[in-house]
Amino acid sequence: MASTYSDRLKLELQGTGENAGTWGDKTNNNLDVVDAFVAGYLSKDVGGSSNVTLTTANASSTAEASNKVIELTGTLTGNITVFIPAKENNYFIYNNTSGSYTVNVAATGHGANSATIAQGAKTLVYCTSDNVEDIFGDDINVTGNVSASYFIGDGSSLTNIEPFDSGTLMLFQQTTAPTGWTKQTTHDNKALRVVTGTASSGGSNTFSGVFNTAVAVSGTSNNSTVTISGSTAGHTLSLSEIPSHRHLEGGHVEFGTGDSVSAGVRNTGNDSGARRYYTDYQGGGGSHSHSAGTLAGDNHSHTYTSDLELNVQYVDLIIAAKD
């Protein structure tokens, strides 16, 4: 029986009694084919605008389609499709081309059922014999090392992945908006307020005008005028505190006789015309003081004028909208 070949890897299936003396060579060749399909690498120049079909052959470890990893290079001048064998298999594809054109990978004879590989993308495609699928989904092509659950890289070439809806607003502590975002200029020099209801804006004073500039403030503490009433404490004058003075004697008892004598009758020898009798001078005219006593008054107001300066530290942020 003549040898046949496996459907997927094109390994030579030797018939009974066939290949006498060459069995070992053919077995080793089969192992080389398996080695290529498992770990082989091909750099393929696909530059231009023509579609490219990878070569394939029975029991060939050097056929282009026998490699596991295929790097596509060259400068594109148009959109192209790279055809792989229409057999069940999988390939690691690296689109390392240049030029602003599209690279699709499809099974030979089934160009409509292709997977688009973005420039710079490294991904795994699977062929079902008539259809090529990107293992990670046609909407995921990344630059960097990738697996089904995570990727490692700077993410600069991520395409068709939108973790935020278009129009989403976010704060960034940088001067320009990041890639994929547009800086908003509606609000400037304003503070942030957290609300539980509808998001809005308001106020008339700028942030810097309130917190980082001296602001003159004035006013009145209240609107009541003051009225104070009360009296000083009482004080009894002492003899030294009353003015110096004397008293006119209206009448007196004559010494020695006890007789009452009128104001018009004076002692013997006192025959002056006034015929008046006075007491001696008393009093010293000294000063005296009063304690404050009790005072009471209504509430009263004070006006004030001053500069208020709150030189608050701050960090500038921008608002950007997702494109």
PEUR-V420635 format. One record per residue. N is the residue number from 1. RES is the residue in three letters. PHI is phi in degrees with one decimal (NA if undefined). OMEGA is omega in degrees with one decimal (999 if undefined). D_LAST is the distance of its C-alpha to the last C-alpha in Angstrom with 2 decimals. Layout:
N_RES_PHI_OMEGA_D_LAST, N_RES_PHI_OMEGA_D_LAST
This chain:
1_MET_NA_-179.7_65.97, 2_ALA_-72.1_179.4_63.53, 3_SER_-65.5_172.1_60.34, 4_THR_-122.5_-175.6_57.05, 5_TYR_-131.8_-179.7_53.42, 6_SER_-64.8_-172.4_50.81, 7_ASP_-69.4_-170.8_48.02, 8_ARG_-97.3_-175.5_45.00, 9_LEU_-94.0_177.6_46.11, 10_LYS_60.9_177.1_48.99, 11_LEU_-76.4_179.6_51.53, 12_GLU_-78.7_177.8_55.16, 13_LEU_-100.1_-171.1_57.02, 14_GLN_-77.7_179.2_60.64, 15_GLY_-77.6_179.6_63.36, 16_THR_-60.5_177.9_66.49, 17_GLY_82.6_-178.6_69.00, 18_GLU_-86.9_171.2_66.66, 19_ASN_59.2_177.3_65.87, 20_ALA_-60.3_179.3_69.03, 21_GLY_83.7_178.9_68.85, 22_THR_-120.4_-178.1_65.14, 23_TRP_-56.4_-178.3_63.71, 24_GLY_-64.2_179.5_62.59, 25_ASP_-63.0_-179.2_60.84, 26_LYS_-68.2_177.5_58.93, 27_THR_-64.0_178.4_57.98, 28_ASN_-62.9_177.9_56.67, 29_ASN_-64.3_176.6_54.69, 30_ASN_-59.9_179.3_53.14, 31_LEU_-65.9_176.2_52.15, 32_ASP_-64.7_177.7_50.50, 33_VAL_-63.8_178.1_48.49, 34_VAL_-60.7_179.9_47.39, 35_ASP_-58.5_179.7_46.57, 36_ALA_-67.1_-178.7_44.31, 37_PHE_-65.8_-178.9_42.51, 38_VAL_-84.4_-172.1_41.97, 39_ALA_-140.6_-176.9_40.94, 40_GLY_-70.3_-178.9_41.20, 41_TYR_-125.8_178.4_38.72, 42_LEU_-130.4_171.0_38.19, 43_SER_-102.3_-173.5_36.42, 44_LYS_-119.1_177.4_35.99, 45_ASP_-82.1_-179.0_35.23, 46_VAL_-117.1_-178.2_33.40, 47_GLY_-57.2_-178.6_32.58, 48_GLY_111.6_-177.5_32.79, 49_SER_-130.6_-178.1_31.80, 50_SER_-97.2_174.8_34.43, 51_ASN_-65.6_-176.2_34.14, 52_VAL_-127.4_175.6_35.88, 53_THR_-112.8_179.0_38.17, 54_LEU_-70.4_-179.4_39.16, 55_THR_-72.7_176.8_42.93, 56_THR_-143.1_180.0_44.77, 57_ALA_-160.0_178.3_48.49, 58_ASN_-69.1_173.7_50.87, 59_ALA_52.2_-178.5_51.70, 60_SER_-117.3_176.3_49.75, 61_SER_-87.3_-178.8_48.02, 62_THR_-104.5_176.5_46.98, 63_ALA_-63.3_-176.2_45.19, 64_GLU_-61.4_-177.3_41.47, 65_ALA_-75.6_179.5_40.47, 66_SER_-84.3_-177.3_42.64, 67_ASN_-94.4_179.6_40.14, 68_LYS_-79.3_-177.3_37.76, 69_VAL_-106.4_-178.3_35.18, 70_ILE_-126.4_177.3_34.10, 71_GLU_-100.5_-179.8_32.19, 72_LEU_-96.0_-176.9_31.07, 73_THR_-125.2_176.3_31.32, 74_GLY_103.5_-179.9_31.69, 75_THR_-100.3_-179.0_29.74, 76_LEU_-82.1_173.0_28.44, 77_THR_-118.3_177.7_29.08, 78_GLY_-170.9_177.4_27.92, 79_ASN_-70.3_-178.1_26.60, 80_ILE_-134.9_172.0_29.23, 81_THR_-124.1_175.9_30.45, 82_VAL_-102.2_-177.0_32.48, 83_PHE_-96.7_174.2_35.17, 84_ILE_-113.0_-178.7_36.74, 85_PRO_-58.2_179.4_39.91, 86_ALA_-80.3_179.5_39.68, 87_LYS_-131.4_177.6_41.00, 88_GLU_-64.2_-179.8_39.72, 89_ASN_-172.4_177.2_38.31, 90_ASN_-138.5_-176.4_35.26, 91_TYR_-139.2_166.7_33.90, 92_PHE_-88.9_-177.4_31.64, 93_ILE_-113.1_175.8_29.58, 94_TYR_-120.2_179.1_28.07, 95_ASN_-86.2_-178.5_26.24, 96_ASN_-105.1_179.1_27.14, 97_THR_-83.2_173.6_27.09, 98_SER_-126.0_-173.9_25.66, 99_GLY_94.9_-172.7_24.60, 100_SER_-84.8_179.2_21.47, 101_TYR_-136.5_-172.3_22.99, 102_THR_-96.5_173.1_22.97, 103_VAL_-115.2_174.6_25.59, 104_ASN_-111.6_174.8_26.74, 105_VAL_-118.5_-176.7_29.56, 106_ALA_-142.3_174.6_31.99, 107_ALA_-78.4_-179.8_35.56, 108_THR_-55.4_-179.8_38.17, 109_GLY_88.5_-177.8_38.82, 110_HIS_-135.8_-174.9_35.67, 111_GLY_-63.2_-178.4_32.93, 112_ALA_-73.4_-177.3_30.99, 113_ASN_-102.7_-172.5_30.46, 114_SER_-115.1_173.7_28.47, 115_ALA_-112.9_178.8_25.79, 116_THR_-88.0_-179.7_23.11, 117_ILE_-109.9_-177.8_23.05, 118_ALA_-67.8_177.6_20.16, 119_GLN_-60.5_-177.9_21.47, 120_GLY_87.0_-176.0_22.26, 121_ALA_-82.6_172.6_22.28, 122_LYS_-124.0_-174.5_25.37, 123_THR_-149.0_-179.5_26.02, 124_LEU_-115.3_177.7_28.95, 125_VAL_-112.8_179.1_29.77, 126_TYR_-126.2_179.1_32.57, 127_CYS_-102.4_178.5_34.71, 128_THR_-99.4_-177.9_36.52, 129_SER_92.8_177.0_38.76, 130_ASP_-127.6_-176.4_36.93, 131_ASN_-143.8_177.5_33.29, 132_VAL_-112.2_-179.1_31.06, 133_GLU_-119.4_169.9_28.52, 134_ASP_-78.1_-176.3_26.11, 135_ILE_-54.9_-177.1_27.55, 136_PHE_-91.2_179.6_24.23, 137_GLY_98.0_-178.1_22.65, 138_ASP_-63.8_-178.5_21.33, 139_ASP_-94.5_-178.4_17.71, 140_ILE_-125.4_172.2_18.49, 141_ASN_-136.1_-174.1_19.35, 142_VAL_-126.4_171.4_19.51, 143_THR_-96.2_-176.6_21.12, 144_GLY_130.3_177.3_23.80, 145_ASN_-82.0_-171.4_26.42, 146_VAL_-136.9_171.2_25.45, 147_SER_-140.6_-176.0_27.26, 148_ALA_-67.7_-175.4_26.75, 149_SER_-115.7_-179.6_25.92, 150_TYR_-161.8_172.3_24.24, 151_PHE_-133.7_177.4_23.21, 152_ILE_-122.2_-178.5_24.23, 153_GLY_164.6_-178.6_22.33, 154_ASP_-85.3_176.1_19.72, 155_GLY_73.4_-175.0_16.87, 156_SER_-67.8_-178.1_15.61, 157_SER_-108.0_176.5_15.89, 158_LEU_-62.0_178.4_14.47, 159_THR_-130.1_175.6_13.11, 160_ASN_59.4_173.8_12.26, 161_ILE_-114.9_-174.9_12.31, 162_GLU_-124.4_178.4_9.79, 163_PRO_-69.3_178.4_11.69, 164_PHE_-122.5_176.5_9.31, 165_ASP_-66.5_176.3_8.38, 166_SER_-58.5_-178.6_5.24, 167_GLY_93.4_177.6_6.24, 168_THR_-61.6_179.8_8.27, 169_LEU_-100.7_177.7_9.94, 170_MET_-142.2_178.0_11.79, 171_LEU_-95.8_177.9_14.49, 172_PHE_-135.3_179.3_14.95, 173_GLN_-95.1_179.9_18.38, 174_GLN_-161.3_-174.1_17.53, 175_THR_-78.8_-179.4_17.37, 176_THR_-111.3_-179.5_14.15, 177_ALA_-71.5_177.4_10.72, 178_PRO_-69.3_179.2_10.54, 179_THR_-57.7_-179.5_9.08, 180_GLY_90.2_179.9_5.51, 181_TRP_-128.7_179.0_5.18, 182_THR_-122.7_-179.8_6.46, 183_LYS_-64.8_178.6_10.02, 184_GLN_-97.9_-176.2_11.43, 185_THR_-120.0_-179.3_15.01, 186_THR_-65.4_-176.4_16.43, 187_HIS_-109.6_-179.9_18.40, 188_ASP_-147.1_176.9_20.62, 189_ASN_58.2_-179.0_23.78, 190_LYS_-127.3_174.8_23.72, 191_ALA_-90.3_178.4_24.78, 192_LEU_-103.5_177.9_23.13, 193_ARG_-129.1_178.6_24.94, 194_VAL_-91.9_-178.5_24.80, 195_VAL_-129.3_175.0_25.65, 196_THR_-102.0_179.8_26.54, 197_GLY_-104.3_-178.2_25.90, 198_THR_-68.8_177.7_23.27, 199_ALA_-74.8_-179.3_20.81, 200_SER_-147.9_177.0_21.69, 201_SER_-144.4_-179.1_22.77, 202_GLY_-175.4_-179.4_26.18, 203_GLY_86.8_-178.7_28.95, 204_SER_-128.0_-177.9_30.21, 205_ASN_-97.0_179.2_30.99, 206_THR_-72.8_179.2_28.58, 207_PHE_-58.0_-178.2_28.40, 208_SER_-65.7_-179.8_30.32, 209_GLY_-65.4_-178.7_32.72, 210_VAL_-95.3_-169.4_33.82, 211_PHE_-99.3_-174.4_33.73, 212_ASN_-123.7_175.6_34.27, 213_THR_-137.3_178.1_36.67, 214_ALA_-62.4_-177.5_40.28, 215_VAL_-115.5_178.2_40.53, 216_ALA_-74.7_178.2_43.99, 217_VAL_-123.2_178.9_44.98, 218_SER_-150.4_179.6_48.22, 219_GLY_168.3_-179.7_49.85, 220_THR_-127.3_-176.0_52.90, 221_SER_-65.6_171.5_53.58, 222_ASN_-160.0_-173.4_55.20, 223_ASN_-110.2_178.6_57.19, 224_SER_-100.8_175.1_60.73, 225_THR_-91.5_-174.1_63.56, 226_VAL_-95.4_171.7_66.12, 227_THR_-132.4_-178.4_69.79, 228_ILE_-112.8_178.6_72.08, 229_SER_-134.8_179.8_75.59, 230_GLY_153.4_-178.9_78.40, 231_SER_-145.2_176.0_81.77, 232_THR_-80.4_179.6_83.20, 233_ALA_-74.8_178.3_85.53, 234_GLY_-70.1_-179.5_89.30, 235_HIS_-148.0_178.0_91.77, 236_THR_-91.7_-177.8_95.59, 237_LEU_-71.6_172.6_97.24, 238_SER_-89.1_-177.4_99.69, 239_LEU_-60.0_-177.5_102.95, 240_SER_-73.4_-175.4_101.50, 241_GLU_-93.5_179.5_98.49, 242_ILE_-86.9_178.9_100.52, 243_PRO_-60.1_175.3_101.88, 244_SER_-63.9_-176.2_105.44, 245_HIS_-163.0_174.2_107.94, 246_ARG_-137.8_-177.4_111.40, 247_HIS_-119.6_172.9_112.89, 248_LEU_-77.1_-179.3_115.93, 249_GLU_-85.3_-179.2_118.52, 250_GLY_-75.3_179.6_119.79, 251_GLY_-172.8_-177.7_122.84, 252_HIS_-154.1_176.8_124.14, 253_VAL_-97.7_-176.5_126.91, 254_GLU_-66.7_-178.2_129.65, 255_PHE_-67.3_176.2_130.03, 256_GLY_94.5_-178.0_133.26, 257_THR_-108.9_-177.3_134.22, 258_GLY_81.1_-178.6_131.15, 259_ASP_-78.9_177.2_131.75, 260_SER_-78.2_-177.5_128.87, 261_VAL_-120.5_-179.7_128.71, 262_SER_-74.0_-178.6_126.83, 263_ALA_-65.4_-178.3_124.44, 264_GLY_-83.8_-179.2_127.16, 265_VAL_-107.4_-176.2_129.55, 266_ARG_-111.2_178.6_128.87, 267_ASN_-62.3_179.4_130.45, 268_THR_-58.3_-179.8_133.75, 269_GLY_90.6_178.1_133.30, 270_ASN_-99.6_-176.1_129.95, 271_ASP_-116.7_178.6_131.07, 272_SER_-65.7_-175.6_128.24, 273_GLY_-61.8_-176.9_127.45, 274_ALA_-70.2_-179.8_124.11, 275_ARG_49.0_-179.4_125.80, 276_ARG_-110.2_179.9_122.33, 277_TYR_-124.4_-178.4_121.44, 278_TYR_-120.4_172.7_117.96, 279_THR_-78.8_174.8_116.34, 280_ASP_-68.7_175.2_115.10, 281_TYR_-68.2_176.6_111.58, 282_GLN_-134.1_178.3_108.84, 283_GLY_95.2_-176.7_105.04, 284_GLY_-121.1_-179.9_103.03, 285_GLY_67.2_-179.9_100.07, 286_GLY_-72.8_-179.9_97.58, 287_SER_-83.6_175.7_93.81, 288_HIS_-147.1_-177.3_92.00, 289_SER_-133.3_176.6_88.40, 290_HIS_-121.6_172.6_86.48, 291_SER_-74.2_-171.8_83.73, 292_ALA_-66.1_-176.8_80.37, 293_GLY_74.7_-178.2_80.92, 294_THR_-117.4_178.1_78.00, 295_LEU_-120.0_178.6_75.22, 296_ALA_-140.6_179.5_72.45, 297_GLY_-151.1_178.2_69.61, 298_ASP_-80.3_170.9_66.52, 299_ASN_-59.5_179.8_62.86, 300_HIS_-139.7_-173.1_61.90, 301_SER_-111.7_173.9_58.81, 302_HIS_-131.1_172.5_57.52, 303_THR_-91.1_-178.9_55.09, 304_TYR_-147.9_174.6_52.80, 305_THR_-143.6_-178.2_50.52, 306_SER_-157.0_174.6_48.46, 307_ASP_-100.4_178.0_45.31, 308_LEU_-105.4_-178.2_42.68, 309_GLU_-131.2_177.0_40.44, 310_LEU_-114.0_-176.5_37.91, 311_ASN_-82.7_-173.0_36.45, 312_VAL_-75.3_173.8_33.82, 313_GLN_-71.2_-177.8_31.93, 314_TYR_-148.8_174.5_28.15, 315_VAL_-124.9_-180.0_24.98, 316_ASP_-77.3_177.0_22.17, 317_LEU_-126.7_171.2_18.65, 318_ILE_-118.6_172.3_15.35, 319_ILE_-104.5_178.8_12.78, 320_ALA_-128.1_179.2_9.09, 321_ALA_-106.3_176.9_6.22, 322_LYS_-66.5_179.7_3.79, 323_ASP_-67.1_999_0.00
